Amino acid sequence: MGSLGPFELVLIFLAILLIFGAKRIPEIARGLGKGIKEFKSATREISNEFNVDDSANRIDPPRQASHTTPRQGNKSEQDTPSAQSDSTPNR
């Protein structure tokens, strides 16, 4: 049960030639070529759908907190606890 040899391939080709005729073989080959092209195109589209780079739509994980003190430029001095404790008179 090996592969087909050259003699077997010639016999198969002659049988196809006798069954379909010389005029129909190019039409069959064209149709087969178009079918293969459409199949490859469809498989390429499906694989592209699965391999879409959606990094732009991803949410980045939270960044690690830095060890610097927070800026207090946005808060007024009255809102900070240290400013309130400094403004109260000592009794």
DSSP file (Angstrom, degrees, kcal/mol; ACC not computed):
  #  RESIDUE AA STRUCTURE BP1 BP2  ACC     N-H-->O    O-->H-N    N-H-->O    O-->H-N    TCO  KAPPA ALPHA  PHI   PSI    X-CA   Y-CA   Z-CA
    1    1 A M              0   0    0      0, 0.0     3,-0.1     0, 0.0     2,-0.0   0.000 360.0 360.0 360.0  60.0    0.0    0.0    0.0
    2    2 A G        -     0   0    0      1,-0.2     3,-0.1     0, 0.0     2,-0.0  -0.056 360.0 -66.4 -87.8-166.3    2.5    2.6   -1.1
    3    3 A S        -     0   0    0      1,-0.1     2,-0.3    -2,-0.0    -1,-0.2  -0.279  63.9 -80.5 -78.8 170.3    2.0    5.8   -3.0
    4    4 A L        -     0   0    0     -3,-0.1    -1,-0.1     1,-0.1     0, 0.0  -0.534  45.6-144.1 -74.6 134.6    0.8    6.0   -6.5
    5    5 A G     >  -     0   0    0     -2,-0.3     4,-1.9    -3,-0.1     5,-0.2  -0.306  30.9 -95.7 -87.8 177.3    3.4    5.4   -9.2
    6    6 A P  H  > S+     0   0    0      0, 0.0     4,-2.0     0, 0.0     5,-0.2   0.854 122.9  55.1 -65.4 -34.4    3.7    7.1  -12.5
    7    7 A F  H  > S+     0   0    0      2,-0.2     4,-2.0     1,-0.2     5,-0.1   0.917 108.7  47.5 -65.4 -42.3    1.8    4.3  -14.3
    8    8 A E  H  > S+     0   0    0      1,-0.2     4,-2.3     2,-0.2    -1,-0.2   0.892 110.4  52.3 -65.7 -39.3   -1.1    4.6  -12.0
    9    9 A L  H  X S+     0   0    0     -4,-1.9     4,-2.3     2,-0.2    -1,-0.2   0.891 108.9  50.2 -64.1 -39.0   -1.2    8.4  -12.4
   10   10 A V  H  X S+     0   0    0     -4,-2.0     4,-2.4     2,-0.2    -1,-0.2   0.911 110.5  49.9 -65.2 -42.1   -1.3    8.1  -16.2
   11   11 A L  H  X S+     0   0    0     -4,-2.0     4,-2.2     2,-0.2    -2,-0.2   0.909 111.1  48.7 -62.5 -42.0   -4.2    5.6  -16.0
   12   12 A I  H  X S+     0   0    0     -4,-2.3     4,-2.3     2,-0.2    -2,-0.2   0.924 111.7  49.5 -64.5 -43.2   -6.2    7.9  -13.7
   13   13 A F  H  X S+     0   0    0     -4,-2.3     4,-2.3     1,-0.2    -2,-0.2   0.905 111.3  49.1 -62.4 -42.1   -5.6   10.9  -16.0
   14   14 A L  H  X S+     0   0    0     -4,-2.4     4,-2.3     2,-0.2    -1,-0.2   0.884 110.0  51.3 -65.4 -38.1   -6.7    8.9  -19.0
   15   15 A A  H  X S+     0   0    0     -4,-2.2     4,-2.3     2,-0.2    -2,-0.2   0.915 111.2  47.5 -64.7 -42.3   -9.8    7.7  -17.2
   16   16 A I  H  X>S+     0   0    0     -4,-2.3     4,-2.7     1,-0.2     5,-0.5   0.898 111.1  52.3 -64.6 -39.6  -10.7   11.3  -16.3
   17   17 A L  H  X5S+     0   0    0     -4,-2.3     4,-1.5     1,-0.2    -2,-0.2   0.895 112.0  45.4 -63.3 -40.7  -10.0   12.4  -19.9
   18   18 A L  H  <5S+     0   0    0     -4,-2.3    -1,-0.2     2,-0.2    -2,-0.2   0.883 116.3  45.4 -70.5 -37.5  -12.4    9.7  -21.2
   19   19 A I  H  <5S+     0   0    0     -4,-2.3    -2,-0.2    -5,-0.2    -3,-0.2   0.955 128.0  22.4 -72.2 -50.0  -15.1   10.4  -18.7
   20   20 A F  H  <5S-     0   0    0     -4,-2.7     4,-0.4    -5,-0.2    -3,-0.2   0.759 101.9-130.1 -94.4 -26.3  -15.2   14.2  -18.9
   21   21 A G     X< -     0   0    0     -4,-1.5     4,-1.0    -5,-0.5     3,-0.2  -0.046  29.7 -79.2  91.0 161.1  -13.7   15.0  -22.3
   22   22 A A  T  4 S+     0   0    0      1,-0.2    -1,-0.1     2,-0.2    -4,-0.1   0.768 125.6  54.1 -70.5 -27.0  -10.9   17.4  -23.3
   23   23 A K  T  > S+     0   0    0      1,-0.2     4,-0.6     2,-0.1    -1,-0.2   0.827 107.7  48.3 -78.2 -31.3  -13.2   20.5  -23.2
   24   24 A R  H  > S+     0   0    0     -4,-0.4     4,-2.4    -3,-0.2     5,-0.2   0.737  93.8  74.5 -83.3 -22.1  -14.5   20.0  -19.7
   25   25 A I  H  X S+     0   0    0     -4,-1.0     4,-2.5     1,-0.2     5,-0.2   0.909  96.2  47.9 -62.8 -44.5  -11.1   19.4  -17.9
   26   26 A P  H  > S+     0   0    0      0, 0.0     4,-2.5     0, 0.0    -1,-0.2   0.890 112.1  50.9 -62.9 -36.2   -9.9   23.0  -18.0
   27   27 A E  H  X S+     0   0    0     -4,-0.6     4,-2.4     2,-0.2    -2,-0.2   0.917 111.4  47.3 -64.6 -42.4  -13.3   24.2  -16.7
   28   28 A I  H  X S+     0   0    0     -4,-2.4     4,-2.5     2,-0.2    -1,-0.2   0.912 112.4  49.8 -64.1 -42.5  -13.1   21.6  -13.8
   29   29 A A  H  X S+     0   0    0     -4,-2.5     4,-2.4     2,-0.2    -2,-0.2   0.896 110.9  49.7 -65.1 -40.1   -9.5   22.7  -13.0
   30   30 A R  H  X S+     0   0    0     -4,-2.5     4,-2.5     2,-0.2    -2,-0.2   0.925 112.2  47.6 -62.5 -45.3  -10.6   26.4  -13.0
   31   31 A G  H  X S+     0   0    0     -4,-2.4     4,-2.2     1,-0.2    -2,-0.2   0.898 112.1  49.5 -63.0 -40.7  -13.4   25.7  -10.7
   32   32 A L  H  X S+     0   0    0     -4,-2.5     4,-2.2     2,-0.2    -1,-0.2   0.900 110.8  50.5 -65.0 -40.3  -11.2   23.6   -8.4
   33   33 A G  H  X S+     0   0    0     -4,-2.4     4,-2.3     2,-0.2    -2,-0.2   0.904 110.7  48.4 -63.9 -42.3   -8.6   26.5   -8.3
   34   34 A K  H  X S+     0   0    0     -4,-2.5     4,-2.5     2,-0.2    -1,-0.2   0.896 110.8  51.6 -64.8 -39.4  -11.3   29.1   -7.4
   35   35 A G  H  X S+     0   0    0     -4,-2.2     4,-2.2     2,-0.2    -2,-0.2   0.908 110.6  47.3 -63.4 -42.1  -12.6   26.8   -4.7
   36   36 A I  H  X S+     0   0    0     -4,-2.2     4,-2.5     2,-0.2    -1,-0.2   0.902 111.6  51.7 -65.5 -40.4   -9.1   26.4   -3.2
   37   37 A K  H  X S+     0   0    0     -4,-2.3     4,-2.2     1,-0.2    -2,-0.2   0.917 111.2  46.8 -62.8 -44.0   -8.5   30.1   -3.4
   38   38 A E  H  X S+     0   0    0     -4,-2.5     4,-2.5     2,-0.2    -1,-0.2   0.883 111.2  52.4 -65.0 -38.8  -11.8   30.9   -1.6
   39   39 A F  H  X S+     0   0    0     -4,-2.2     4,-2.4     2,-0.2    -2,-0.2   0.930 110.5  46.9 -63.4 -45.4  -11.0   28.3    1.0
   40   40 A K  H  X S+     0   0    0     -4,-2.5     4,-2.2     1,-0.2    -2,-0.2   0.901 112.2  51.2 -62.5 -40.6   -7.6   29.8    1.7
   41   41 A S  H  X S+     0   0    0     -4,-2.2     4,-2.2     2,-0.2    -2,-0.2   0.912 110.8  48.0 -62.8 -43.3   -9.1   33.3    1.9
   42   42 A A  H  X S+     0   0    0     -4,-2.5     4,-2.2     1,-0.2    -2,-0.2   0.906 112.0  48.4 -66.5 -41.5  -11.8   32.1    4.4
   43   43 A T  H  X S+     0   0    0     -4,-2.4     4,-2.3     1,-0.2    -1,-0.2   0.872 110.8  51.8 -67.4 -34.7   -9.2   30.4    6.6
   44   44 A R  H  X S+     0   0    0     -4,-2.2     4,-2.1    -5,-0.2    -2,-0.2   0.910 110.0  49.1 -65.5 -41.9   -7.0   33.4    6.6
   45   45 A E  H  X S+     0   0    0     -4,-2.2     4,-1.8     2,-0.2    -2,-0.2   0.910 112.0  48.3 -63.3 -42.8   -9.9   35.7    7.6
   46   46 A I  H  X S+     0   0    0     -4,-2.2     4,-1.5     1,-0.2    -2,-0.2   0.917 111.8  48.4 -65.7 -42.5  -10.9   33.4   10.5
   47   47 A S  H  X S+     0   0    0     -4,-2.3     4,-1.3     1,-0.2    -1,-0.2   0.857 109.5  53.8 -67.5 -32.7   -7.3   33.1   11.7
   48   48 A N  H  < S+     0   0    0     -4,-2.1    -1,-0.2     1,-0.2    -2,-0.2   0.854 104.5  55.4 -67.8 -33.6   -7.0   37.0   11.5
   49   49 A E  H >< S+     0   0    0     -4,-1.8     3,-0.7     1,-0.2    -1,-0.2   0.872 111.2  44.0 -65.2 -36.2  -10.1   37.3   13.7
   50   50 A F  H 3< S+     0   0    0     -4,-1.5    -1,-0.2     1,-0.2    -2,-0.2   0.748 114.6  49.6 -79.6 -22.8   -8.6   35.2   16.4
   51   51 A N  T 3< S+     0   0    0     -4,-1.3    -1,-0.2    -5,-0.1    -2,-0.2   0.120  76.6 140.5-103.2  20.4   -5.2   36.9   16.2
   52   52 A V    <   -     0   0    0     -3,-0.7     2,-1.0     1,-0.1    -3,-0.1  -0.420  55.5-126.2 -66.4 134.8   -6.5   40.5   16.4
   53   53 A D        +     0   0    0      1,-0.1     3,-0.4    -2,-0.1    -1,-0.1  -0.733  34.8 171.5 -84.0 103.8   -4.3   42.7   18.5
   54   54 A D    >   +     0   0    0     -2,-1.0     3,-0.8     1,-0.2     4,-0.5  -0.052  37.1 120.3-103.3  31.1   -6.7   44.2   21.0
   55   55 A S  G >  S+     0   0    0      1,-0.3     3,-0.6     2,-0.2    -1,-0.2   0.793  70.7  60.2 -66.2 -26.4   -4.0   45.8   23.2
   56   56 A A  G 3  S+     0   0    0     -3,-0.4    -1,-0.3     1,-0.2    -2,-0.1   0.788 106.4  47.0 -70.2 -25.7   -5.6   49.2   22.5
   57   57 A N  G <  S+     0   0    0     -3,-0.8    -1,-0.2     2,-0.1    -2,-0.2   0.472  92.5 103.2 -93.1  -3.1   -8.8   48.0   24.2
   58   58 A R  S <  S-     0   0    0     -3,-0.6     2,-0.5    -4,-0.5    -3,-0.0  -0.489  71.1-125.9 -82.9 151.0   -7.2   46.4   27.2
   59   59 A I        -     0   0    0     -2,-0.2    -2,-0.1     3,-0.0    -1,-0.0  -0.839  27.1-126.2 -94.1 127.0   -7.2   48.0   30.6
   60   60 A D        -     0   0    0     -2,-0.5     3,-0.1     1,-0.1    -1,-0.0  -0.447  27.8-107.5 -71.5 145.2   -3.7   48.4   32.0
   61   61 A P        -     0   0    0      0, 0.0    -1,-0.1     0, 0.0     0, 0.0  -0.349  48.7 -84.5 -67.4 155.0   -3.1   46.9   35.5
   62   62 A P        -     0   0    0      0, 0.0     2,-0.1     0, 0.0     3,-0.1  -0.298  47.4-117.1 -62.8 144.3   -2.8   49.5   38.3
   63   63 A R        -     0   0    0      1,-0.1     2,-0.1    -3,-0.1     3,-0.1  -0.455  32.3 -96.9 -80.1 154.7    0.7   50.9   38.7
   64   64 A Q        -     0   0    0     -2,-0.1     2,-0.2     1,-0.1    -1,-0.1  -0.468  44.8-105.8 -69.8 141.0    2.7   50.3   41.9
   65   65 A A        -     0   0    0     -2,-0.1     2,-0.1     1,-0.1    -1,-0.1  -0.459  33.8-129.5 -69.0 135.9    2.5   53.2   44.4
   66   66 A S        -     0   0    0     -2,-0.2    -1,-0.1     1,-0.1    -3,-0.0  -0.456  12.6-123.0 -83.4 162.6    5.6   55.3   44.5
   67   67 A H  S    S+     0   0    0     -2,-0.1     2,-0.2     2,-0.0    -1,-0.1   0.038  74.5 111.0 -96.0  26.2    7.3   56.1   47.8
   68   68 A T  S    S-     0   0    0      1,-0.1    -2,-0.1     3,-0.0     3,-0.1  -0.630  76.3-100.5 -96.2 159.6    7.1   59.8   47.4
   69   69 A T        -     0   0    0     -2,-0.2    -1,-0.1     1,-0.1     3,-0.1  -0.514  44.5-104.0 -76.3 146.5    4.9   62.2   49.4
   70   70 A P        -     0   0    0      0, 0.0     2,-0.2     0, 0.0    -1,-0.1  -0.355  37.3-102.9 -70.6 150.7    1.8   63.3   47.6
   71   71 A R        -     0   0    0      1,-0.1     3,-0.2    -3,-0.1     4,-0.1  -0.518  27.6-168.4 -71.7 138.8    1.6   66.8   46.2
   72   72 A Q        +     0   0    0     -2,-0.2     3,-0.5     1,-0.1    -1,-0.1   0.145  59.4 104.5-113.1  17.6   -0.4   69.2   48.4
   73   73 A G  S    S+     0   0    0      1,-0.2    -1,-0.1     3,-0.0    -2,-0.0   0.761  79.1  53.0 -69.6 -25.0   -0.5   72.0   45.8
   74   74 A N  S    S+     0   0    0     -3,-0.2     2,-0.3     2,-0.1    -1,-0.2   0.693  99.8  72.1 -84.7 -19.3   -4.2   71.2   45.0
   75   75 A K  S    S-     0   0    0     -3,-0.5     2,-0.1    -4,-0.1    -3,-0.0  -0.697  81.7-123.0 -97.6 148.3   -5.4   71.4   48.6
   76   76 A S    >>  -     0   0    0     -2,-0.3     3,-0.8     1,-0.1     4,-0.7  -0.464  26.8-111.4 -82.3 163.1   -5.7   74.6   50.6
   77   77 A E  T 34 S+     0   0    0      1,-0.2     3,-0.4     2,-0.2     6,-0.2   0.784 115.5  59.9 -67.0 -26.2   -3.9   74.9   53.9
   78   78 A Q  T 34 S+     0   0    0      1,-0.2    -1,-0.2     5,-0.1     6,-0.1   0.782 100.8  55.1 -72.8 -26.0   -7.1   74.8   55.9
   79   79 A D  T <4 S+     0   0    0     -3,-0.8    -1,-0.2     4,-0.1    -2,-0.2   0.703  89.5  88.6 -80.8 -19.9   -8.0   71.4   54.6
   80   80 A T  S  X S-     0   0    0     -4,-0.7     4,-1.6    -3,-0.4     3,-0.3  -0.580  76.4-135.3 -83.1 142.0   -4.8   69.7   55.7
   81   81 A P  H  > S+     0   0    0      0, 0.0     4,-2.0     0, 0.0     5,-0.2   0.849 104.2  55.6 -63.7 -33.7   -4.7   68.2   59.2
   82   82 A S  H  > S+     0   0    0      1,-0.2     4,-1.6     2,-0.2     5,-0.1   0.875 106.7  50.1 -68.7 -34.7   -1.3   69.7   59.9
   83   83 A A  H  > S+     0   0    0     -3,-0.3     4,-1.4    -6,-0.2    -1,-0.2   0.866 110.3  50.6 -69.9 -35.6   -2.5   73.2   59.1
   84   84 A Q  H  X S+     0   0    0     -4,-1.6     4,-0.8     1,-0.2    -2,-0.2   0.890 110.6  47.8 -70.1 -37.9   -5.5   72.8   61.4
   85   85 A S  H  < S+     0   0    0     -4,-2.0    -1,-0.2     1,-0.2    -2,-0.2   0.819 111.8  50.7 -73.8 -28.3   -3.4   71.7   64.3
   86   86 A D  H  < S+     0   0    0     -4,-1.6    -1,-0.2     1,-0.2    -2,-0.2   0.795 106.9  54.4 -76.6 -28.0   -0.9   74.5   63.8
   87   87 A S  H  < S+     0   0    0     -4,-1.4    -1,-0.2    -5,-0.1    -2,-0.2   0.655  87.3  92.1 -83.6 -14.5   -3.6   77.2   63.8
   88   88 A T  S  < S-     0   0    0     -4,-0.8     2,-0.1    -3,-0.2    -4,-0.0  -0.629  82.3-118.7 -80.8 135.5   -5.2   76.2   67.1
   89   89 A P        -     0   0    0      0, 0.0     2,-0.4     0, 0.0    -2,-0.1  -0.445  22.7-118.3 -73.3 145.7   -3.8   78.1   70.0
   90   90 A N              0   0    0      1,-0.1     0, 0.0    -2,-0.1     0, 0.0  -0.707 360.0 360.0 -81.1 130.4   -2.1   76.2   72.8
   91   91 A R              0   0    0     -2,-0.4    -1,-0.1     0, 0.0     0, 0.0   0.370 360.0 360.0-114.2 360.0   -3.9   76.6   76.1
